[in-house]
Amino acid sequence: METLAGQVALITGGGRGIGAATAKQLAQRGATVALVARTQAQLEETAASIRAAGGKAYWFVADVSDEGALREAVQGALSITGNIDILVNNAGFIQALGAIESSVPAEWWHTLEGNLKGLYLTTRMVLPSMLEQGRGQIVNVLSVAGARAFAGLSAYSCAKAAGLMFTRILAKEVRKRGVRVMAILPGAVDTAIWGEGAGVPDREKMIRPETVAHIIVQTLTTPADATIDELLVLPQEGIL
């Protein structure tokens, strides 16, 4: 098992789901993790689990689309750890569902902005320290919805598609300056983002959050002579 001892990872959406699973697996590899999310109770629970297993974890309450709160969280992490070597942009949500013709503009734009703005702001705040130290890794957890068309999911899909292009451009800008930038595009993952009720695919057929976390950690431990630009990860049965 390749170690990440001495490295610091900041994970957004780190209180539950893919973010929490990634934090736990990174901590098992020796990384110090800084968790950012909106819900304090979930952050505390995840951090406590990591510490109980012998890892190092800190948490900061912030909505990644709130520039002031996010800046305070990032600066707080830097003040404690001194540096950030790994950024996992994982925070995201779905609000606007349904056909475009019946969509509510406020909900549509809130979904687009909440997913894309957080990705941009967190990257913008963490990137300068990576460039200054001449090394770093950024993994953007996006979605198959950013690469394939899904009826009724226009706002979320547009946000993730924009996130994919953002990832591609950022990679071109910084790859020769010591920073690797990668995109993971999962299909259906068994997390709370789906909610409950009709229309939710069979959760038993979905990917486990721990599986996506495992793939993220493998990506981050890719030998230095290579990089994984984009990785599409689907359930065994494909798109559900």
C-alpha positions in Angstrom: 0.0 0.0 0.0 1.5 3.3 -1.1 1.7 5.8 1.7 0.5 9.4 1.6 2.2 10.2 5.0 3.0 13.9 5.4 0.5 15.0 2.8 -2.6 17.1 3.6 -5.9 16.5 1.8 -8.9 18.9 1.7 -12.2 17.2 0.8 -15.4 19.1 0.2 -18.6 17.4 0.9 -16.5 15.5 3.4 -19.2 14.7 6.0 -20.9 11.8 4.2 -21.0 9.7 1.1 -18.1 9.7 -1.3 -16.4 12.5 0.6 -16.4 10.8 3.9 -15.3 7.5 2.4 -12.5 9.2 0.6 -11.4 11.0 3.7 -11.2 7.7 5.7 -9.2 5.9 3.0 -6.8 8.8 2.6 -6.3 8.9 6.3 -5.6 5.2 6.3 -2.8 5.9 3.8 -1.3 8.4 6.3 -2.7 11.7 4.9 -4.0 14.4 7.3 -7.5 15.3 6.1 -9.4 18.5 6.3 -13.2 18.1 5.8 -15.5 20.8 4.6 -19.3 20.5 4.4 -22.5 22.3 5.5 -23.6 19.9 8.3 -21.5 20.0 11.5 -22.9 16.7 13.0 -21.8 14.7 9.9 -18.4 16.4 9.9 -17.9 15.6 13.6 -18.9 12.0 13.1 -16.6 11.4 10.1 -13.6 13.1 11.9 -14.2 11.1 15.0 -14.2 7.9 13.1 -10.9 8.8 11.4 -9.3 9.8 14.7 -10.5 6.6 16.4 -8.7 4.6 13.7 -5.5 6.5 14.4 -5.8 9.1 11.6 -5.6 12.9 11.7 -8.7 14.9 10.8 -10.0 18.4 11.1 -13.3 19.8 10.0 -14.7 23.2 8.9 -18.4 24.1 8.4 -18.9 25.9 5.1 -21.2 25.9 2.1 -18.7 25.8 -0.8 -20.8 28.3 -2.8 -20.5 30.9 0.1 -17.2 32.6 -0.8 -16.7 34.1 2.7 -17.4 30.9 4.6 -15.3 28.8 2.3 -12.4 31.2 2.4 -12.5 31.0 6.2 -12.5 27.2 6.0 -9.5 27.0 3.6 -7.5 29.5 5.6 -8.3 27.6 8.7 -7.0 24.4 7.2 -3.9 26.1 6.0 -3.2 27.7 9.3 -3.4 24.3 11.1 -1.6 22.1 8.5 0.6 24.6 6.8 -0.1 23.3 3.3 -2.6 21.5 1.1 -1.2 18.8 -1.2 -4.5 17.2 -2.3 -7.9 18.7 -3.1 -10.9 16.6 -3.7 -13.8 18.7 -5.0 -16.7 16.4 -4.1 -19.5 18.7 -2.8 -22.6 18.7 -5.0 -26.4 18.4 -4.9 -29.5 18.1 -7.1 -32.4 20.4 -6.7 -34.0 21.2 -10.1 -35.5 18.0 -11.5 -37.9 17.7 -14.4 -38.3 18.9 -18.0 -36.8 22.2 -19.0 -40.3 23.4 -20.2 -41.6 23.2 -16.6 -38.5 24.1 -14.7 -38.4 26.8 -12.1 -35.7 29.3 -13.1 -34.6 30.1 -9.5 -34.1 26.3 -8.7 -32.4 25.7 -12.0 -29.8 28.5 -11.5 -29.3 27.5 -7.9 -28.4 24.0 -8.9 -26.1 25.2 -11.6 -24.4 27.8 -9.5 -24.2 25.6 -6.3 -22.4 22.8 -8.1 -20.1 24.9 -10.4 -19.4 27.9 -8.2 -18.2 25.7 -5.3 -15.9 23.8 -7.6 -14.4 27.0 -9.0 -14.1 28.8 -5.6 -12.5 25.9 -3.8 -10.0 25.4 -6.6 -9.2 29.1 -6.8 -8.5 29.3 -3.1 -6.3 26.2 -2.8 -4.5 26.4 -6.1 -2.1 29.3 -5.3 -0.5 27.4 -2.4 0.0 24.3 -4.6 1.6 26.4 -7.3 3.9 28.0 -4.7 5.1 24.7 -3.4 5.4 23.3 -7.0 3.3 20.3 -6.4 -0.3 19.2 -5.8 -3.1 17.0 -7.0 -6.7 18.0 -7.6 -9.5 15.5 -8.2 -12.9 16.8 -9.3 -15.7 14.4 -8.6 -18.2 15.1 -11.4 -20.8 12.7 -12.9 -21.6 10.7 -15.9 -24.4 13.3 -16.3 -21.6 15.7 -17.4 -20.8 13.5 -20.4 -24.1 11.9 -21.3 -27.5 13.5 -21.8 -30.2 12.6 -19.2 -33.8 14.0 -19.7 -35.0 15.8 -16.6 -31.6 16.6 -15.2 -30.6 19.7 -17.2 -29.3 22.0 -14.5 -27.2 19.3 -12.8 -25.9 18.0 -16.1 -25.0 21.4 -17.3 -23.1 22.1 -14.1 -21.1 18.8 -14.3 -20.4 19.3 -18.0 -19.1 22.8 -17.3 -17.1 21.2 -14.4 -15.5 18.8 -16.9 -14.4 21.5 -19.2 -13.1 23.5 -16.2 -11.1 20.4 -15.3 -9.6 20.1 -18.8 -8.6 23.8 -19.0 -7.1 23.8 -15.5 -5.1 20.7 -16.3 -3.6 22.4 -19.4 -2.8 25.5 -17.3 -1.0 23.8 -14.5 0.3 20.4 -15.5 3.8 21.8 -16.3 3.9 23.5 -12.9 3.7 20.3 -10.9 0.0 20.1 -10.3 -2.0 17.1 -11.6 -5.7 17.7 -12.3 -8.1 14.8 -12.7 -11.8 14.2 -13.3 -13.8 11.2 -11.9 -17.2 10.8 -13.5 -19.2 8.2 -11.6 -22.5 6.7 -12.6 -25.2 6.0 -10.0 -23.7 5.9 -6.5 -25.6 4.9 -3.4 -25.6 8.2 -1.6 -28.2 10.6 -0.1 -28.1 12.8 -3.3 -30.8 10.5 -4.8 -33.4 11.1 -2.0 -36.3 8.7 -1.8 -39.4 7.9 -3.8 -40.3 7.0 -7.4 -37.7 7.2 -10.1 -34.7 6.2 -7.9 -32.8 3.3 -9.5 -32.3 0.1 -7.6 -29.8 1.0 -4.9 -28.5 -2.5 -4.8 -27.2 -2.1 -8.3 -25.5 1.2 -7.6 -21.8 1.8 -6.9 -20.8 1.9 -3.2 -19.3 5.2 -2.1 -16.3 3.3 -0.8 -15.7 2.0 -4.3 -15.5 5.4 -5.7 -13.3 6.5 -2.9 -11.0 3.6 -3.6 -10.7 4.7 -7.2 -10.0 8.3 -6.2 -7.2 7.1 -3.9 -5.8 4.9 -6.7 -5.8 7.9 -9.0 -4.0 10.0 -6.4 -1.3 7.4 -6.0 -0.6 7.0 -9.7 3.2 7.1 -10.2 4.6 10.6 -10.9 5.4 9.8 -14.6 1.7 9.6 -15.5 -1.6 11.2 -14.9 -5.2 10.0 -15.3 -7.0 12.9 -17.0 -10.6 11.6 -16.9 -12.1 8.4 -15.7 -15.7 7.2 -16.2 -16.9 4.8 -13.5 -20.2 3.0 -14.1 -22.2 0.4 -12.1 -21.5 -3.2 -13.3 -24.8 -3.1 -15.3 -24.0 0.3 -16.9 -26.2 3.3 -16.7 -29.1 2.5 -14.4 
